[in-house]
């Protein structure tokens, strides 16, 4: 059961980080929309939960960090790896940090 857990210092204001989180999710939706069933945002737009066919991803920002956790049990290696690679790539482009 693939689990992901990523954190990075965003080095931005909370407002800018929030906007970049929205940009990231728009990018992921554009690339993997056929796999995503819904996205739920918190009232303050600092957290989003993305639900899809066989996965859940939680993305949250605070004053200093971006946190991404998720469970991708049904996607497995065949679809899970391309999805994770796409998510990391989008985060890197949007937040301009290299994720390992």
LOMAR-471610 format. One record per atom (N, C-alpha, C, O): residue number from 1; atom name; x, y, z. Coordinates in Angstrom, 2 decimals. Layout:
% residues N
<NUM, 'CA', <X, Y, Z>>,
...
***
This chain:
% residues 100
<1, 'N', <0.85, -1.18, 0.00>>,
<1, 'CA', <0.00, 0.00, 0.00>>,
<1, 'C', <0.89, 1.24, 0.00>>,
<1, 'O', <1.43, 1.60, 1.05>>,
<2, 'N', <1.07, 1.90, -1.15>>,
<2, 'CA', <1.94, 3.08, -1.21>>,
<2, 'C', <1.40, 4.25, -0.39>>,
<2, 'O', <0.25, 4.67, -0.57>>,
<3, 'N', <2.23, 4.74, 0.49>>,
<3, 'CA', <1.90, 5.93, 1.27>>,
<3, 'C', <2.89, 7.01, 0.87>>,
<3, 'O', <4.06, 6.73, 0.59>>,
<4, 'N', <2.43, 8.25, 0.85>>,
<4, 'CA', <3.35, 9.35, 0.59>>,
<4, 'C', <3.29, 10.33, 1.75>>,
<4, 'O', <2.25, 10.51, 2.38>>,
<5, 'N', <4.41, 10.95, 1.99>>,
<5, 'CA', <4.49, 11.99, 3.01>>,
<5, 'C', <5.63, 12.92, 2.59>>,
<5, 'O', <6.80, 12.54, 2.63>>,
<6, 'N', <5.27, 14.13, 2.21>>,
<6, 'CA', <6.23, 15.14, 1.78>>,
<6, 'C', <6.03, 16.41, 2.59>>,
<6, 'O', <4.89, 16.78, 2.88>>,
<7, 'N', <7.09, 17.05, 2.94>>,
<7, 'CA', <7.03, 18.37, 3.56>>,
<7, 'C', <8.16, 19.21, 3.00>>,
<7, 'O', <9.26, 18.72, 2.75>>,
<8, 'N', <7.87, 20.48, 2.81>>,
<8, 'CA', <8.92, 21.39, 2.39>>,
<8, 'C', <8.63, 22.78, 2.92>>,
<8, 'O', <7.48, 23.19, 3.09>>,
<9, 'N', <9.71, 23.49, 3.18>>,
<9, 'CA', <9.59, 24.89, 3.59>>,
<9, 'C', <9.26, 25.69, 2.34>>,
<9, 'O', <10.01, 25.66, 1.37>>,
<10, 'N', <8.14, 26.41, 2.36>>,
<10, 'CA', <7.75, 27.12, 1.13>>,
<10, 'C', <8.41, 28.49, 1.03>>,
<10, 'O', <8.52, 29.01, -0.08>>,
<11, 'N', <8.84, 29.09, 2.12>>,
<11, 'CA', <9.56, 30.36, 2.07>>,
<11, 'C', <8.74, 31.51, 1.50>>,
<11, 'O', <9.30, 32.43, 0.90>>,
<12, 'N', <7.46, 31.46, 1.67>>,
<12, 'CA', <6.56, 32.46, 1.09>>,
<12, 'C', <5.57, 32.93, 2.15>>,
<12, 'O', <5.45, 32.34, 3.23>>,
<13, 'N', <4.87, 33.99, 1.83>>,
<13, 'CA', <3.79, 34.40, 2.73>>,
<13, 'C', <2.70, 33.34, 2.65>>,
<13, 'O', <2.62, 32.58, 1.69>>,
<14, 'N', <1.87, 33.31, 3.67>>,
<14, 'CA', <0.77, 32.34, 3.68>>,
<14, 'C', <-0.15, 32.57, 2.49>>,
<14, 'O', <-0.62, 31.61, 1.87>>,
<15, 'N', <-0.42, 33.82, 2.16>>,
<15, 'CA', <-1.30, 34.13, 1.03>>,
<15, 'C', <-0.70, 33.64, -0.29>>,
<15, 'O', <-1.41, 33.06, -1.11>>,
<16, 'N', <0.59, 33.85, -0.49>>,
<16, 'CA', <1.25, 33.39, -1.71>>,
<16, 'C', <1.29, 31.87, -1.76>>,
<16, 'O', <1.04, 31.28, -2.82>>,
<17, 'N', <1.59, 31.22, -0.64>>,
<17, 'CA', <1.62, 29.76, -0.58>>,
<17, 'C', <0.24, 29.19, -0.87>>,
<17, 'O', <0.12, 28.16, -1.55>>,
<18, 'N', <-0.79, 29.83, -0.38>>,
<18, 'CA', <-2.17, 29.39, -0.63>>,
<18, 'C', <-2.47, 29.46, -2.13>>,
<18, 'O', <-3.04, 28.53, -2.70>>,
<19, 'N', <-2.08, 30.56, -2.77>>,
<19, 'CA', <-2.30, 30.71, -4.21>>,
<19, 'C', <-1.52, 29.64, -4.99>>,
<19, 'O', <-2.02, 29.11, -5.98>>,
<20, 'N', <-0.32, 29.33, -4.55>>,
<20, 'CA', <0.49, 28.31, -5.22>>,
<20, 'C', <-0.09, 26.92, -5.01>>,
<20, 'O', <0.01, 26.06, -5.90>>,
<21, 'N', <-0.69, 26.68, -3.86>>,
<21, 'CA', <-1.37, 25.40, -3.64>>,
<21, 'C', <-2.54, 25.25, -4.61>>,
<21, 'O', <-2.74, 24.19, -5.19>>,
<22, 'N', <-3.29, 26.31, -4.79>>,
<22, 'CA', <-4.40, 26.28, -5.74>>,
<22, 'C', <-3.90, 26.05, -7.16>>,
<22, 'O', <-4.51, 25.31, -7.93>>,
<23, 'N', <-2.77, 26.68, -7.52>>,
<23, 'CA', <-2.17, 26.48, -8.84>>,
<23, 'C', <-1.74, 25.03, -9.02>>,
<23, 'O', <-1.96, 24.43, -10.07>>,
<24, 'N', <-1.13, 24.47, -7.99>>,
<24, 'CA', <-0.69, 23.07, -8.05>>,
<24, 'C', <-1.87, 22.15, -8.30>>,
<24, 'O', <-1.80, 21.26, -9.14>>,
<25, 'N', <-2.95, 22.36, -7.56>>,
<25, 'CA', <-4.10, 21.48, -7.72>>,
<25, 'C', <-4.78, 21.66, -9.07>>,
<25, 'O', <-5.31, 20.70, -9.62>>,
<26, 'N', <-4.77, 22.86, -9.60>>,
<26, 'CA', <-5.32, 23.07, -10.94>>,
<26, 'C', <-4.48, 22.31, -11.97>>,
<26, 'O', <-5.02, 21.72, -12.90>>,
<27, 'N', <-3.16, 22.33, -11.79>>,
<27, 'CA', <-2.26, 21.62, -12.69>>,
<27, 'C', <-2.47, 20.11, -12.61>>,
<27, 'O', <-2.55, 19.43, -13.63>>,
<28, 'N', <-2.56, 19.59, -11.39>>,
<28, 'CA', <-2.79, 18.16, -11.19>>,
<28, 'C', <-4.14, 17.75, -11.79>>,
<28, 'O', <-4.25, 16.70, -12.41>>,
<29, 'N', <-5.15, 18.59, -11.60>>,
<29, 'CA', <-6.47, 18.31, -12.17>>,
<29, 'C', <-6.41, 18.28, -13.69>>,
<29, 'O', <-7.07, 17.45, -14.32>>,
<30, 'N', <-5.65, 19.18, -14.29>>,
<30, 'CA', <-5.53, 19.22, -15.74>>,
<30, 'C', <-4.86, 17.95, -16.27>>,
<30, 'O', <-5.23, 17.44, -17.32>>,
<31, 'N', <-3.87, 17.45, -15.55>>,
<31, 'CA', <-3.13, 16.28, -16.00>>,
<31, 'C', <-3.81, 14.96, -15.65>>,
<31, 'O', <-3.75, 14.01, -16.43>>,
<32, 'N', <-4.44, 14.90, -14.49>>,
<32, 'CA', <-4.98, 13.65, -13.99>>,
<32, 'C', <-6.47, 13.74, -13.65>>,
<32, 'O', <-6.97, 12.98, -12.82>>,
<33, 'N', <-7.17, 14.66, -14.30>>,
<33, 'CA', <-8.59, 14.88, -14.00>>,
<33, 'C', <-9.45, 13.65, -14.14>>,
<33, 'O', <-10.44, 13.50, -13.42>>,
<34, 'N', <-9.09, 12.76, -15.05>>,
<34, 'CA', <-9.88, 11.55, -15.24>>,
<34, 'C', <-9.78, 10.61, -14.05>>,
<34, 'O', <-10.62, 9.72, -13.89>>,
<35, 'N', <-8.76, 10.80, -13.20>>,
<35, 'CA', <-8.59, 9.96, -12.02>>,
<35, 'C', <-9.16, 10.60, -10.76>>,
<35, 'O', <-9.39, 9.90, -9.76>>,
<36, 'N', <-9.39, 11.90, -10.78>>,
<36, 'CA', <-9.84, 12.64, -9.60>>,
<36, 'C', <-11.37, 12.72, -9.59>>,
<36, 'O', <-11.99, 13.11, -10.57>>,
<37, 'N', <-11.96, 12.33, -8.46>>,
<37, 'CA', <-13.42, 12.37, -8.35>>,
<37, 'C', <-13.91, 13.64, -7.66>>,
<37, 'O', <-14.98, 14.15, -8.00>>,
<38, 'N', <-13.13, 14.17, -6.71>>,
<38, 'CA', <-13.52, 15.43, -6.07>>,
<38, 'C', <-12.36, 16.00, -5.27>>,
<38, 'O', <-11.44, 15.29, -4.88>>,
<39, 'N', <-12.44, 17.31, -5.04>>,
<39, 'CA', <-11.48, 18.02, -4.21>>,
<39, 'C', <-12.27, 18.83, -3.19>>,
<39, 'O', <-13.19, 19.57, -3.56>>,
<40, 'N', <-11.93, 18.70, -1.94>>,
<40, 'CA', <-12.59, 19.43, -0.87>>,
<40, 'C', <-11.59, 20.40, -0.25>>,
<40, 'O', <-10.51, 20.01, 0.19>>,
<41, 'N', <-11.97, 21.68, -0.21>>,
<41, 'CA', <-11.13, 22.73, 0.37>>,
<41, 'C', <-11.62, 23.09, 1.76>>,
<41, 'O', <-12.82, 23.06, 2.02>>,
<42, 'N', <-10.70, 23.42, 2.66>>,
<42, 'CA', <-11.08, 23.95, 3.96>>,
<42, 'C', <-11.60, 25.37, 3.75>>,
<42, 'O', <-11.37, 25.98, 2.71>>,
<43, 'N', <-12.30, 25.89, 4.74>>,
<43, 'CA', <-12.90, 27.23, 4.63>>,
<43, 'C', <-11.83, 28.31, 4.39>>,
<43, 'O', <-12.08, 29.27, 3.67>>,
<44, 'N', <-10.65, 28.15, 5.00>>,
<44, 'CA', <-9.59, 29.16, 4.84>>,
<44, 'C', <-8.70, 28.90, 3.62>>,
<44, 'O', <-7.78, 29.67, 3.36>>,
<45, 'N', <-8.98, 27.84, 2.87>>,
<45, 'CA', <-8.25, 27.46, 1.65>>,
<45, 'C', <-6.78, 27.11, 1.93>>,
<45, 'O', <-5.95, 27.17, 1.02>>,
<46, 'N', <-6.46, 26.74, 3.17>>,
<46, 'CA', <-5.11, 26.32, 3.52>>,
<46, 'C', <-4.93, 24.81, 3.41>>,
<46, 'O', <-3.82, 24.31, 3.57>>,
<47, 'N', <-6.02, 24.09, 3.15>>,
<47, 'CA', <-5.95, 22.65, 3.07>>,
<47, 'C', <-6.92, 22.16, 2.00>>,
<47, 'O', <-8.03, 22.67, 1.86>>,
<48, 'N', <-6.47, 21.14, 1.27>>,
<48, 'CA', <-7.32, 20.52, 0.27>>,
<48, 'C', <-7.15, 19.02, 0.35>>,
<48, 'O', <-6.04, 18.51, 0.52>>,
<49, 'N', <-8.25, 18.31, 0.23>>,
<49, 'CA', <-8.23, 16.86, 0.16>>,
<49, 'C', <-8.69, 16.48, -1.23>>,
<49, 'O', <-9.75, 16.90, -1.70>>,
<50, 'N', <-7.87, 15.68, -1.89>>,
<50, 'CA', <-8.16, 15.24, -3.24>>,
<50, 'C', <-8.50, 13.76, -3.18>>,
<50, 'O', <-7.73, 12.95, -2.67>>,
<51, 'N', <-9.67, 13.43, -3.71>>,
<51, 'CA', <-10.13, 12.04, -3.73>>,
<51, 'C', <-10.18, 11.57, -5.17>>,
<51, 'O', <-10.60, 12.30, -6.07>>,
<52, 'N', <-9.75, 10.35, -5.36>>,
<52, 'CA', <-9.78, 9.81, -6.70>>,
<52, 'C', <-10.04, 8.32, -6.68>>,
<52, 'O', <-10.25, 7.72, -5.63>>,
<53, 'N', <-10.03, 7.76, -7.85>>,
<53, 'CA', <-10.25, 6.33, -7.98>>,
<53, 'C', <-9.06, 5.59, -7.40>>,
<53, 'O', <-8.04, 5.39, -8.07>>,
<54, 'N', <-9.19, 5.18, -6.14>>,
<54, 'CA', <-8.14, 4.41, -5.50>>,
<54, 'C', <-7.10, 5.21, -4.75>>,
<54, 'O', <-6.03, 4.69, -4.45>>,
<55, 'N', <-7.38, 6.48, -4.44>>,
<55, 'CA', <-6.39, 7.25, -3.68>>,
<55, 'C', <-7.03, 8.43, -2.96>>,
<55, 'O', <-8.12, 8.88, -3.30>>,
<56, 'N', <-6.31, 8.90, -1.95>>,
<56, 'CA', <-6.64, 10.13, -1.22>>,
<56, 'C', <-5.34, 10.88, -0.97>>,
<56, 'O', <-4.34, 10.29, -0.54>>,
<57, 'N', <-5.36, 12.18, -1.24>>,
<57, 'CA', <-4.18, 13.02, -1.00>>,
<57, 'C', <-4.65, 14.22, -0.17>>,
<57, 'O', <-5.67, 14.83, -0.47>>,
<58, 'N', <-3.89, 14.54, 0.87>>,
<58, 'CA', <-4.17, 15.69, 1.71>>,
<58, 'C', <-3.02, 16.68, 1.54>>,
<58, 'O', <-1.86, 16.33, 1.79>>,
<59, 'N', <-3.33, 17.90, 1.13>>,
<59, 'CA', <-2.32, 18.94, 0.96>>,
<59, 'C', <-2.67, 20.10, 1.88>>,
<59, 'O', <-3.80, 20.60, 1.88>>,
<60, 'N', <-1.67, 20.53, 2.67>>,
<60, 'CA', <-1.93, 21.55, 3.67>>,
<60, 'C', <-0.75, 22.50, 3.75>>,
<60, 'O', <0.41, 22.08, 3.67>>,
<61, 'N', <-1.04, 23.77, 3.89>>,
<61, 'CA', <0.02, 24.75, 4.10>>,
<61, 'C', <-0.18, 25.39, 5.46>>,
<61, 'O', <-1.30, 25.54, 5.95>>,
<62, 'N', <0.93, 25.78, 6.05>>,
<62, 'CA', <0.89, 26.59, 7.26>>,
<62, 'C', <1.84, 27.76, 7.02>>,
<62, 'O', <2.27, 27.98, 5.89>>,
<63, 'N', <2.17, 28.50, 8.04>>,
<63, 'CA', <2.97, 29.71, 7.87>>,
<63, 'C', <4.34, 29.44, 7.26>>,
<63, 'O', <4.91, 30.33, 6.62>>,
<64, 'N', <4.88, 28.24, 7.43>>,
<64, 'CA', <6.23, 27.97, 6.94>>,
<64, 'C', <6.36, 26.78, 6.00>>,
<64, 'O', <7.30, 26.71, 5.22>>,
<65, 'N', <5.43, 25.83, 6.06>>,
<65, 'CA', <5.60, 24.57, 5.35>>,
<65, 'C', <4.41, 24.18, 4.49>>,
<65, 'O', <3.28, 24.60, 4.72>>,
<66, 'N', <4.71, 23.36, 3.49>>,
<66, 'CA', <3.71, 22.66, 2.70>>,
<66, 'C', <3.81, 21.20, 3.10>>,
<66, 'O', <4.90, 20.63, 3.13>>,
<67, 'N', <2.68, 20.58, 3.41>>,
<67, 'CA', <2.64, 19.18, 3.81>>,
<67, 'C', <1.73, 18.43, 2.85>>,
<67, 'O', <0.61, 18.86, 2.57>>,
<68, 'N', <2.22, 17.31, 2.35>>,
<68, 'CA', <1.43, 16.46, 1.47>>,
<68, 'C', <1.49, 15.05, 2.02>>,
<68, 'O', <2.57, 14.48, 2.18>>,
<69, 'N', <0.32, 14.48, 2.31>>,
<69, 'CA', <0.24, 13.09, 2.74>>,
<69, 'C', <-0.81, 12.41, 1.90>>,
<69, 'O', <-1.74, 13.04, 1.40>>,
<70, 'N', <-0.65, 11.12, 1.74>>,
<70, 'CA', <-1.64, 10.42, 0.94>>,
<70, 'C', <-1.51, 8.93, 1.00>>,
<70, 'O', <-0.52, 8.37, 1.49>>,
<71, 'N', <-2.54, 8.31, 0.50>>,
<71, 'CA', <-2.63, 6.86, 0.44>>,
<71, 'C', <-3.09, 6.51, -0.97>>,
<71, 'O', <-4.11, 6.99, -1.44>>,
<72, 'N', <-2.31, 5.65, -1.63>>,
<72, 'CA', <-2.61, 5.31, -3.02>>,
<72, 'C', <-2.66, 3.78, -3.16>>,
<72, 'O', <-1.93, 3.22, -3.98>>,
<73, 'N', <-3.51, 3.11, -2.39>>,
<73, 'CA', <-3.48, 1.64, -2.40>>,
<73, 'C', <-3.93, 1.01, -3.71>>,
<73, 'O', <-3.32, 0.03, -4.15>>,
<74, 'N', <-4.94, 1.52, -4.34>>,
<74, 'CA', <-5.48, 0.87, -5.53>>,
<74, 'C', <-4.75, 1.24, -6.81>>,
<74, 'O', <-4.83, 0.50, -7.80>>,
<75, 'N', <-4.05, 2.35, -6.81>>,
<75, 'CA', <-3.34, 2.73, -8.02>>,
<75, 'C', <-2.11, 1.86, -8.23>>,
<75, 'O', <-1.73, 1.57, -9.37>>,
<76, 'N', <-1.49, 1.44, -7.13>>,
<76, 'CA', <-0.32, 0.58, -7.24>>,
<76, 'C', <0.79, 1.20, -8.07>>,
<76, 'O', <0.81, 2.41, -8.30>>,
<77, 'N', <1.70, 0.36, -8.50>>,
<77, 'CA', <2.86, 0.83, -9.24>>,
<77, 'C', <2.51, 1.30, -10.64>>,
<77, 'O', <3.11, 2.25, -11.15>>,
<78, 'N', <1.56, 0.66, -11.28>>,
<78, 'CA', <1.25, 0.98, -12.67>>,
<78, 'C', <0.82, 2.43, -12.84>>,
<78, 'O', <1.36, 3.13, -13.69>>,
<79, 'N', <-0.15, 2.88, -12.05>>,
<79, 'CA', <-0.64, 4.26, -12.16>>,
<79, 'C', <-0.14, 5.15, -11.04>>,
<79, 'O', <-0.07, 6.37, -11.20>>,
<80, 'N', <0.21, 4.55, -9.91>>,
<80, 'CA', <0.65, 5.34, -8.76>>,
<80, 'C', <1.93, 6.11, -9.00>>,
<80, 'O', <2.04, 7.28, -8.63>>,
<81, 'N', <2.91, 5.47, -9.62>>,
<81, 'CA', <4.18, 6.13, -9.86>>,
<81, 'C', <4.05, 7.33, -10.80>>,
<81, 'O', <4.59, 8.39, -10.50>>,
<82, 'N', <3.34, 7.19, -11.95>>,
<82, 'CA', <3.18, 8.38, -12.80>>,
<82, 'C', <2.41, 9.51, -12.10>>,
<82, 'O', <2.72, 10.68, -12.29>>,
<83, 'N', <1.42, 9.15, -11.28>>,
<83, 'CA', <0.66, 10.16, -10.56>>,
<83, 'C', <1.56, 10.89, -9.56>>,
<83, 'O', <1.55, 12.12, -9.50>>,
<84, 'N', <2.34, 10.13, -8.79>>,
<84, 'CA', <3.25, 10.75, -7.82>>,
<84, 'C', <4.29, 11.61, -8.51>>,
<84, 'O', <4.61, 12.70, -8.03>>,
<85, 'N', <4.82, 11.13, -9.62>>,
<85, 'CA', <5.82, 11.90, -10.37>>,
<85, 'C', <5.19, 13.20, -10.87>>,
<85, 'O', <5.82, 14.26, -10.80>>,
<86, 'N', <3.96, 13.14, -11.36>>,
<86, 'CA', <3.28, 14.34, -11.82>>,
<86, 'C', <2.99, 15.31, -10.70>>,
<86, 'O', <3.14, 16.52, -10.86>>,
<87, 'N', <2.56, 14.78, -9.54>>,
<87, 'CA', <2.29, 15.63, -8.38>>,
<87, 'C', <3.57, 16.31, -7.90>>,
<87, 'O', <3.58, 17.52, -7.66>>,
<88, 'N', <4.65, 15.55, -7.77>>,
<88, 'CA', <5.92, 16.15, -7.34>>,
<88, 'C', <6.41, 17.19, -8.34>>,
<88, 'O', <6.90, 18.25, -7.95>>,
<89, 'N', <6.27, 16.89, -9.62>>,
<89, 'CA', <6.70, 17.84, -10.65>>,
<89, 'C', <5.91, 19.13, -10.57>>,
<89, 'O', <6.48, 20.22, -10.71>>,
<90, 'N', <4.61, 19.01, -10.36>>,
<90, 'CA', <3.78, 20.21, -10.24>>,
<90, 'C', <4.16, 21.02, -9.00>>,
<90, 'O', <4.22, 22.24, -9.06>>,
<91, 'N', <4.41, 20.34, -7.89>>,
<91, 'CA', <4.83, 21.03, -6.67>>,
<91, 'C', <6.17, 21.73, -6.88>>,
<91, 'O', <6.35, 22.87, -6.45>>,
<92, 'N', <7.10, 21.05, -7.54>>,
<92, 'CA', <8.41, 21.66, -7.80>>,
<92, 'C', <8.28, 22.91, -8.67>>,
<92, 'O', <8.90, 23.94, -8.37>>,
<93, 'N', <7.49, 22.82, -9.73>>,
<93, 'CA', <7.32, 23.98, -10.62>>,
<93, 'C', <6.63, 25.13, -9.90>>,
<93, 'O', <7.03, 26.29, -10.04>>,
<94, 'N', <5.62, 24.82, -9.13>>,
<94, 'CA', <4.83, 25.87, -8.48>>,
<94, 'C', <5.56, 26.50, -7.31>>,
<94, 'O', <5.53, 27.72, -7.14>>,
<95, 'N', <6.21, 25.67, -6.50>>,
<95, 'CA', <6.90, 26.19, -5.32>>,
<95, 'C', <8.39, 26.36, -5.55>>,
<95, 'O', <9.09, 26.86, -4.66>>,
<96, 'N', <8.91, 25.97, -6.71>>,
<96, 'CA', <10.30, 26.12, -7.11>>,
<96, 'C', <11.27, 25.52, -6.11>>,
<96, 'O', <12.27, 26.14, -5.73>>,
<97, 'N', <10.97, 24.30, -5.68>>,
<97, 'CA', <11.84, 23.54, -4.79>>,
<97, 'C', <12.03, 22.16, -5.42>>,
<97, 'O', <11.12, 21.65, -6.06>>,
<98, 'N', <13.18, 21.57, -5.24>>,
<98, 'CA', <13.44, 20.23, -5.76>>,
<98, 'C', <13.08, 19.22, -4.70>>,
<98, 'O', <13.65, 19.24, -3.61>>,
<99, 'N', <12.13, 18.32, -5.00>>,
<99, 'CA', <11.71, 17.29, -4.05>>,
<99, 'C', <12.44, 16.00, -4.33>>,
<99, 'O', <12.63, 15.61, -5.49>>,
<100, 'N', <12.87, 15.33, -3.27>>,
<100, 'CA', <13.56, 14.04, -3.44>>,
<100, 'C', <12.75, 12.93, -2.85>>,
<100, 'O', <13.16, 11.78, -2.89>>,
***
